[in-house]
Amino acid sequence: MCCFVRKTNLTYMNWANRNTLIELIRWGIRIYYQPAPFSHSKFLRVDETYI
């Protein structure tokens, strides 16, 4: 699972996110979009465990 902001105010970040999404989808990773306002929270989940 991966969470992305739908659109940033930086054009190059929008481009970078979309290119990354293609590869993640190929690997079978589920993509979710964060609605505004953007959250800067981070989490890592490995084998059903939050780190």
N, C-alpha and C positions, 0 to 999 in steps of 0.2 A: 504494500500500500504506500502511496506517495501523495502528498498534498501540495498543490501549487496554487499561487495566487492567479486569478483569471487574467488580470492585466496589470502591468506595472506602469509607472510614469517614465520608464527607461526603455526605449525601443530595443536596444541591444539585449536587454534582459528578456524581453518578450521573445525575441528570436532564439536566444540560448535555451530558454525553457521549452519552446516547441521542439527544437531539435533533440533535446534530452528526452522528451516525452516519447518520441518515436522509438527510441531504443528501449526504454522502459516497457512500453506496450509489447514490443517483440519478446521480451523476457516474461511476459504474463503478469506484470505488476499492475495492480488496480490504481487508477489515477483519480484523485478527488480535487476539486477546486475550492479554495477558501474564498468566501464572499468578503466584500469590503466591510469593515476596515481590515487590513492585512494584519495577521498575527505573526510576531517574530518568534513564537514558541518553537522548540525543536524537541523531537523525541526519536529514539531509535528502538526498533522492535526486532529482536532476533529470536527465532524459534518460539514464538508466542510469549516472549518475555520482554517487558519494557525496560530499557536501559537508560 
